[in-house]
């Protein structure tokens, strides 16, 4: 009986969350007194609060010769702060049923907190979050441990063909831009504690922060939390961006490896966040290589010829021009043939675009699956954090399905013609004959 009741309660919660997703997400936005951009969604379905603080402090901002600094700074951030060592932080969070998460990617460094919304639980949890973002200790022993762990991970990655291919791919895509800088054991080994402290002081500031809150709060309570969270954090300045990347010269990079499977990446820098070409590219790519077994790449490379178990394509918009990528694995001896087929499929799609049937199927899938992207507070948090950090319109989620439905076949052809230039396509292979 108890199990049945639990299943019923879970089903009711799932229904309420799905209905909330279908009803749209009301995002409130303001700028704090210290200059941080704030995005808030009131959600009373569960007595929970999710908070994410994003800083423009990803690897894009690694100084020349210090690749890996952003990632190591973030990795060490919550391993001791203020008067709390890493054990004390973990124990206090466990006592109140809260947890910290986050990480660093190319554009941003994030610290995320999930806690119960009740004041007696959220206040101590928010105090820990505040201490972590404002006063990391960067203890010498912790720093050396995380540094050694990072170096060991990089060395291990250098033995795997997929990691080798990925590193070479980004270097080839962005030869003269920070996106192409890759951490190495040597670059990380050269870092010291003072580098982390200086990076934190420069980039972890209020003006360089975006804060997203989703949960069982009022707007007034959210405003109070933000002001308290940022009190004492230096205002700083907004991080300036480097010059945008240009298009690379198309070419082939072949790297030897004893693996039995060749790893193949094709692509080029294509699109930044907020670009109006995003929706035509999204819809078109479903047909090209984003739709799994119904995509053209899968049908031609896998189904008809058996060259690969899986083949895919996607666009990854970023703060600056992010990549378009095709990826697959195949037998070493089949690599050249598989690349030719993938290129032929791409060329055909660039010429003709999707058929009416393919366009309808892409739209149906993308709009039909969209509510699943918003069926939990965590998913709402993730989506709203992207909207906030990248400065997308507040009604982005409300307009998503309509934007997809409005795409025409001609929109797809034109967007692909603007963003995917075959003469600039980079090809990287590892372990190909």
Secondary structure, 3 states (H helix, E strand, C coil): CHHHHHHHHHHHHHHHHHHHHHCCCCCEEEECCCCCEEEEEECCCCCEEEEEEEECCCHHHCCCCCCCHHHHHHHHHCCEECCEEHHHHHHHHHHCCCEEEEEECCCCEEEEEEEECCHHHHHHHHHHHHHHHHCECCCHHHHHHHHHHHHHHHHHHCCCHHHHHHHHHHHHHCCCCHHHCCCCHHHHHCCCHHHHHHHHHHHCCCCCEEEEEEECCCHHHHHHHHHHHHCCCCCCCCCCCCCCCCCCCCEEEEECCCCCEEEEEEEEEEEECCCCCHHHHHHHHHHHHHCHHHCHHHHHHHHCCCCCCCEEEEECCECCCEEEEEEEEEEHHHHHHHHHHHHHHHHHHHHHCCCHHHHHHHHHHHHHCHHHHHCCHHHHHHHHHHHHHHCCCCCHHHHHHHHHHHCCHHHHHHHHHHHCCHHHCEEEEECCC
